[in-house]
Amino acid sequence: MNKNVGGVDQKGRLLLGLLALGIAALAELPTWGAVVLGAVGVIALVTGSTGYCPLWTIFGINTCSIQRKT
């Protein structure tokens, strides 16, 4: 699993994930809205912390400027 999420993208995902989870927990949303926003937040945090996004692999996108040789 090669890293395909770069620095700015990674920081944005982490920020988005924390923001989405915070809104899902604190805002008075319908249950389905809180669940959807919570899922978006978890996905953003996981892809931001691991540096790998399966969707980017499918579309052939790579925002990581440093490539490791494997």
N, C-alpha and C positions, 0 to 999 in steps of 0.2 A: 504494500500500500504506500504509494509515493505521495508526498505532500503536494497538494495542488491549491492551497489557500495561502495567499501572501500576507504580508504584514498589515497593510491597511485594511484589507478584506477581513483578516482575522480579528483585528481590533473592533471593526464595525460589527461583526457577528457577535462578539462577546458583549458589546454594549447593547445591541439589539436584543439579545437573549435576556440580559438582566432587566432591561426596560420592559420587555413583553411579560416576563414572569412577575415583575412588580405590579404592572397594571392588572394582570390577571388575578393577582392575589388581593389587591387593595380596591380596585374599582368595583362598582356595583353593576356587574355585567350579568346577563342571563347565563345560566349554567353552560350552555353550549358555547357561548362566546368565551367564557373563561377557560374552558377545555381547549378550544382551538388556539387561543392566544398562548396558553400554557404549553401546548405542543410545539408551536412555532418557537417559543422561547427556549425550550429544551433542545430542539433540533439546532437552533442557532448556537447555543452554548457548546453542544457536543462537536459540531463542525468547526467552531472557532477554536476550541481547546485542542482538538486533535490535529487541526491543520489539513484535514481531508474532507472533501465533499463529494459524495457519490454522484450527485447531479452534475457537478462540473466535469466529472470523468465521462459521463454519458454524452455531454455536449462538446467535449474536447476543450474545455476552458481550463487555463492554468494561470493563476494570478501570482504564483510563487516565483520569484526571480532566481532563486538558488536551487539548482537541481542536484540531487545526490545521485551518484553512480551506483547502480545495483547490479 
